[in-house]
């Protein structure tokens, strides 16, 4: 569903981002398999953290429709 609560009709892609504390960085874009959404994705992304350093990483995703409108990110 979109922000208005209506069913999706033009989902184009899902974008996966990571944030190491300096703002989000695009890790991968996954094309939609259905305009109405409802699918599940499982993707591997590479996050450039320094060796032998613990570092918090935030992962978020967005949905973009065929008009280029990107949703708010989900935590």
C-alpha positions in Angstrom: 0.0 0.0 0.0 1.1 3.6 -0.6 1.1 6.4 2.0 -2.6 7.1 1.3 -3.5 3.5 2.0 -4.3 2.6 -1.6 -3.0 -0.5 -3.3 0.3 -0.2 -5.2 -0.1 0.0 -9.0 3.2 1.1 -10.3 6.1 -0.2 -8.2 9.3 0.1 -10.1 12.0 -0.9 -7.6 13.2 -1.3 -4.1 16.4 0.4 -3.0 18.5 -0.8 -0.2 20.7 1.7 1.7 23.2 1.5 4.5 24.3 4.3 6.9 27.6 4.2 8.9 26.7 7.4 10.6 27.5 9.9 7.8 24.3 9.6 5.8 22.8 6.8 3.8 24.6 5.2 0.8 22.8 3.2 -1.9 23.9 -0.4 -1.7 21.6 -2.0 -4.3 18.5 -1.4 -6.4 16.2 -4.4 -7.0 13.7 -4.1 -9.9 10.1 -5.0 -9.0 8.7 -8.2 -10.3 5.1 -7.0 -10.0 3.7 -3.5 -10.3 1.5 -4.2 -7.3 4.4 -5.2 -5.0 3.8 -8.0 -2.5 7.0 -9.9 -3.4 9.8 -10.7 -1.0 13.5 -10.0 -1.7 16.6 -11.4 -0.1 19.8 -9.6 -1.2 23.4 -9.6 -0.1 25.1 -6.2 0.2 28.7 -5.3 1.0 29.3 -2.7 3.7 32.8 -1.1 3.8 33.6 -1.2 7.6 37.1 -0.9 8.9 38.9 -4.2 9.8 38.9 -4.9 13.5 36.5 -2.1 14.2 33.0 -2.5 15.6 30.7 0.0 14.0 26.9 0.5 14.1 25.3 0.1 10.7 21.7 1.2 9.9 20.0 -0.6 7.0 16.9 0.9 5.4 14.8 0.4 2.2 12.6 2.5 0.0 10.1 1.8 -2.7 10.1 3.8 -6.0 7.2 4.0 -8.4 7.4 4.1 -12.2 7.2 8.0 -12.0 10.4 8.2 -9.9 8.6 9.0 -6.6 10.6 7.4 -3.8 9.0 6.5 -0.5 10.2 7.4 3.0 12.8 5.0 4.2 12.0 2.2 6.6 14.4 1.6 9.5 
